[in-house]
């Protein structure tokens, strides 16, 4: 069953990408969508469909379950799909040798290009420094220097419409420890900046005639913004960015294909080794308990009487997250500009963009932020909807979220960008706390209250040591308590 899943997923994803991106060029997603996000989604879907098969594996130790087999199969399947996509990208790519940049093909399948003669016009030179954090616990600080320059046929050419179509694109990078003091970081960045300017001043733009088209990616977005520094009114033209290559012009993807079989072979060996340990119970295929566990999980996404708004909110948050990922927004560390574009709450609401109070509640600062919020939303929503009913629950949720946004803007004097449903969720927690205080029935909801309390403490704690917004959390919580008190007073 696992091998069948690998075969079907590899074929489905490969055929879909061939027709949608390479053949008819209908979709133009960023490469990371095809090479990471879709493999992850397909792996999860495959595991759900294979759950009955995996459920027959019962570990000899009754205190252990079969979750490890889901993890192993998921990792191997996802890694195989990622490597297959890297192979498809190389295999479907085409080469082009041209005498000058005027002959360059606009076909998106042409990715590797050799130019016999060209001229780089430094009158169109533009550069930018950026920084980002990576590594475990954000231990690395990465400094980047991006630069672009127009590529013309020769030094006598004058670009039409004042916008060259082909641009030389490259960047320098350096990584330092993010645990250095602010003064040490400032010195490192100053040295890096000075070195980049010196290297750029003596950079040989004619050292290599081999180029690779910069694919649709976050880096390409940076290069496109750099053009605005030297072109006042860019026309609506297809801009091509060429990055210097190491000269490997005829790569047929053989090494990547080998890695696919290495990953699959090693993964199968690991799975077979793991199969030594469990006891097998064939009768458990289709076991009612296993099916009920999965059905219980599905119920979190299905609206029904007494639990109607919460599943809709969960589904909308997931849907927005998927849509943004398909548009190329980084699911782990989304960029500030991307969040603002899709509806984050920030200062321009004073110009009438009040819709951001709602849209920002469906955006999140990464997949972990989303998962934590949705888990607590499912628990708090179930309790709150049962206590207050559908209409009052919706009032608590959205009013708390809006008040939390307003409070945060006032507290930070507008210098903040807000995303996430945590303000609204804290409103639900506040309303539940008030209802339990007034009705004195804490014992009936001990486990749920414990999880909510942990969520509350973690968020408040991280608010003091990170970018988590305690102003929104606390104001949302207080707002929820007050609304819960008002509802109780009117019932009395």
N, C-alpha and C positions, 0 to 999 in steps of 0.2 A: 504494500500500500504506500509506503514511504517513497519507494523508487518511482511508482506511478505518479505520485504527487510532484516529484521533482521533474519528471518528463513533461507532464501536462503544464506545469507552471512555466518552465523554460520555453516550451513551444508557444504557449499563449502570450507570454510577455514579448518574446522575440517577434512573433507574427504581428502582434498589435503595434509594436514600435516600428516595424518595417513599413507597414502600410500607412500608419498615421503620421509618422515623422519623416521617414526616408523616401517612401514612394510617392505619396500624394501631398506630403508636407502640410497636413491639416493642423496638427498640433505643433507648437513650438515651446514646449515646457523646458525649464532648465534641466540640465543633465542630471542633477542630483535627484530629480523626481523619478526618472527612469532607473537610475543606478543605485538608489537607496530606498526612497519612500515606498515605491510600488513593490519592490521585493519584500519589504517588511510587512506591508499590508497583505500581500498574497501568502506570505508565510503564516500569518495569524489566521487567515481564512482557511488555509489548508489544515492547520492543527485543529480548528473547530470541526471541520468535516471528518477528520481522522480520529476524533475523540473516542468513538466506540472501539476502534482497534486498539488504541493505547490503553483503554480501560481494562483490557484483559490482563495487563501486567500488574500483578500484586507482589510487592516486595516481601521477601521472607521475614523481614522484621515488621511486625504489625504496627509499629509506631511510625513507619515511613510510608509515604504514598508514592504515586507514580508521576509526580510533578516533574522530576528530573528528566523523564523521557520526553515530556513536552519541550523542555528547555533544550535538550540535545538535538532533537529533530528540528526545532525551530531555528537554532543557530546554524546547523548544517544546511538546511534548505535556503535560508536567507543568504548565506555566504555563497552558495552555488548560484543563486539567482543574480547576485551582485556581479560575480565573475563572468557569468554568461552575458550580462548587459555590457560589460567592458569589452568583451569579445565582439558583440554585435556592433558596437560603436566603431571599432577598428575595421571590421570586415566590410561594413556598409559604406565606409568613408572612401572617397576618391581622391586621386592625386591630380595635380595640374602643373605643367611647366609652361611658363609664359615669358615673352620677351620684355614686357613692361606691365605696369599696373592697370593699363587701360584694357587689357585682355582678361582680367580676373573674372572668374565666374561667380555669379550670384547664387548658383545652386548651393543649397545648404549641405548637400552631400559632399561637396568638394571642401576638404578640410586641410589637406597638406599641399602646399604651394611652393614652387621654386620660381623665383623671379630672376631673369638674367641681368636686367639693368633697372635701377631705380634711383631716386633722389629723395632724401629725407630733408624736408624744409623745417628748420628750427624756428622759423617765424610762427609756426603753429605748435610750438612746444608748450605742454602744460603738465604740471605735476601736483602731487598731493601726498601728504603723510596721513596714515591711519594707524590705530592701535586696537588690539583686541586681546582677550584673555582666553587661555586654553589650559589643558592639563588637569590633573586631579586637584580638586578644590581650588581651581583657578591659580595654580602655582606658576604658570608661565605668562609673561607679558610679551606679546608679539608686536613688533614695530614694522610697518611696511611703508615703502616709498613707491608710489605708482607714477608712471609718466607715459605720455603719448606724444607723437609727432606725426605730422602729415607725410604721406608717401606720395610723391609725384613721379611722372615719367622722367623728367630731367629738370635741370635748374632753370630752364627757360619757360616752363609751363606755368600758366596762371590758372588756378582752380576756378571752375565755373560756380557761380552763385556764392562765391566766397566760402565754400564748404567742400574740402577734399573728401572723397568717398573712402579712401583706404588710409589707415593709420597704423603706424608702428606702435606697439604696446608692450611694455615690459615693467618689471618691478624688482626692487631689492627688499630683502627682509632680514630681520635680526630678532632673536628671542633671548630675553633675559629673565631672571627670576622676579616674579611678582611680589616676593617677600622682601625686596630691598626697601630701604627707606625712601620717602618722597624725594629727598635731596639726591640720593644715589640714582633714582630713576630719571630725575631731571638731567643729571650729568650724562647718563647713558644715552638718553634721547638726543641731547645736544650733540654729542659725539657722532651718533648715528646720522643725524641730520647733516652735519658738516661733511661727513664722509660721502653721503649720497650726492650732495651737490658737487663735490670734487669728482666723483666717479661719473656723474652725468656730464660734467663739463668735458671730460676726456673719453666719453663713451664712443665706441666705434659702431656706428649704425650699419656699416657695410661689411661686417665681419663674417656674415653668414647669409647666403642667398636662400636658405630653406626656412620656411615659415609654417606655422600652424594657425588656422583661424581660431580666434578666441571664442569658445562656445557660449551659448546662452547660460549665464551664471552670475553670481554676485560680483565677481571680479569684472565681468563685462559691464555691469551697471556702473561700477566705479569709473571705468574708462569713458563711458558715455557722458557721465557728469563732468569729467575733465574737459571734454570738448567745449562745454558751455563757458569755460574760462577764456577761450580764445576766439569763439564764434558767437557774435551777438544774437543772431537770428538764424539758427540752424534750420535748413529746409527739411522737408519730409522725405529723406532719402535713406536707402539701405546702407548703413555704415558698416564697414568691414574692418575689424581689428586683427592685425597679424602679429603674432609673437614669435621671436626667433626660435628655431628648432635646433636640435643637436645633429641634424643631418640624416636621421633615420627615415628615409623617404619611402621605403618599400616594406614597411611593417605589415605583415599579413595576419597578425594577431595570434601567431602560433604559441608564443610564450604564455599569453593570457589563457588560451584554450587548454594548455597543459595545466595551468593552475586550477582550472575548473575541475579537471579529472583528479588532480591531487586532493582538492578539497572534498570532492564527492567520495573518493576512495578512503581517505582518512576518516571522514565522517561516518561511513558505513562500518569501518572497523571499530570505531568508538561505540556505535549503536550496538553492534554484535557483542562487544565486550560487556556493555551494560546489561544485555539480555541474559547474562549468566546468572545474575543475582535474584531476580524475582521468581516467585512461584506463579504458576499460570492457572487461571480459572476460566476456562472457555465459557462456562455458563454465565459469566458476568457480562458477556457481550449483550448490549441492550438492557443491561441491568437497570431497574427502575430508579434506584437511588442515584446512579450516575446521571441518568436522563433528567431526573428531577433537579439535580444540582445545576445542570446547564439551563434548564427551563427557568429556574429561579433567577439566574443571572440575566436571562433574556427579559424577564418581567420588569427589570429596571428601565428598559427602553420602550415599554409598551404602555401607553396611556390607558387608564381604566378608572372606574368610579372610585373615588377616595384617594387616588394616586394618579392624577391627571396632568397637572402642570409640570411636576418634577421631571417625568420622562421626556416631555417636550423640551424643557430647558436643557437636559442632558444631551439630547439628540442635536439640538441647535448648536450647542457649544462644540460638539464633535464635528458637526458638518462644517461650521465656520473654520475650524482648525484644519480640516482636510482640504477645503477649498483654498485656503491661504498657502498650504504646503504645495498644492498643485500649481499655484501661481509662482512658486519658487521661494516663498518665505521660509527661512530656516526654522525647522520645527523644534530645535534645541535652543538656539540663541537667536530669536528673530531680531532683525535690525530695527532701530528706532524709527527710521524713515518708513519702513514697511508698515509698522504698527500705526503710525500717524496716517499713512495713506488709506488704510483699511478701517479707520474709525477710532483710534485711541483718543482719550480725553486729554486735552491740553489747552493752553491759553487762548487760541482763537475762538473758543466758544463765546467770548465776548463779542465777536462779530456775527453772532447768530447761529453758530453751528451747534445748536442745543441737542441735535440728534446724537451727538457723541456721548451724551450721558447714558444712552441705551446701548449704542454699538460697542462702547468700550467694555461693557459687561460680558460680551461674548468673545473677546480677544484675550489671549494669554501669553505670558512671557516664556513659553517653552512647553514641551510635552509634560515635564514633571509638575509644573505649575498647574497645567490642565488636569492631570490625573488626580492630584491631591484635592483640588477643588471639587471635581466631579464625585469622588468617593464620599466626601463629607456632604455634598449637595444631595446625593442619593439617600444618605442616612437622615440628615436634618430635614430634607424635603418630605420623606415618608412620615416622620413624626409630626412635622408642622402641618402638613395637609390634613392629617387625621385629627389634629386638635382644632384647627381654625377653618377648615373647609377650603375649597378650590379658590373662590374669589378672594377671600381675606388673605390666603397664602400668597396669591399673586400681588396683592397690594403691599404686603410686608416685603416681599422680595424686591420688587422694582423701586418702591419708595425708599427702602433702606439703601439700595445701590445708588440711587440718585443723590440722596443726602450724603452718603459717604464720599461721592465724587466732589460735591460742592465743598464739603468740609476739608477735603484734601487740598483742593485748589486754594482755599482761603488760608490754610495752615502753611502751605509752601509758597504763598504769595504768587501763585501761578507758574512758578518755575519747576514744573513736574509734568511727566507724561504718565498717564494712568491706564492700565489695562487689568482685566480680571474680574471674576465674579465674587471675589472674597468679601467685598463690602456688603453685597447683597446676602451672601451666606452668613456672615456675622450677624446680619439683621435677623435671619432665621434662627440662629443660635440664641440671640437675645430674646426673641419672642418665645422660644421654647423654655428658656430659663425662667422668664416671668410667669408663663403658664404653669410650670411645675411648682414654682414658689407659691402661687396663689391657690393651686389645687392640691399641693402637698402629696404628690404621687411619684417621688423620685425612685422608689424601689422597683417600680414596674419597668423602668427604662435604664437600668444600671449600665449595661454594656454600651448602649448607644451614647449615653451621657459621658462615659469614660472616653470614648473615641472623639467626641466633640470637644471635650475638655483638653485632650492632647493636641488636637488641631488648633484650639485657641491659644494654648501656651506656646506651641511651636511658632505660630505666626507672629505672636507678640514678641517672642524672643528674637526671631530673625529680623523683626522690624528695627531692633536696636543695633544689629551688627551688619545689616545689608540694606538693599534698596526696598525691602518690603515696607509697605505703607501703613504704619500704625495709626495714622490720623484717619484713614478710611476705615480700618478695622474697628477701632474703638467707637467712632461715630456711627458706623453701621450697627454695631452691637447695641448701643444706647437707643438708637432709633427703633430697632426691633423690640426692645424691652418696652418702650413707651407705647408703641402701636399695640403690642400684646396687652398692655395694661388698659388701653382705651377699649379694645374689643371686650375684655373681661368686664369693664365697668358698664358697657352698654348691654351686655348679656344679663347683668345683675339688675 
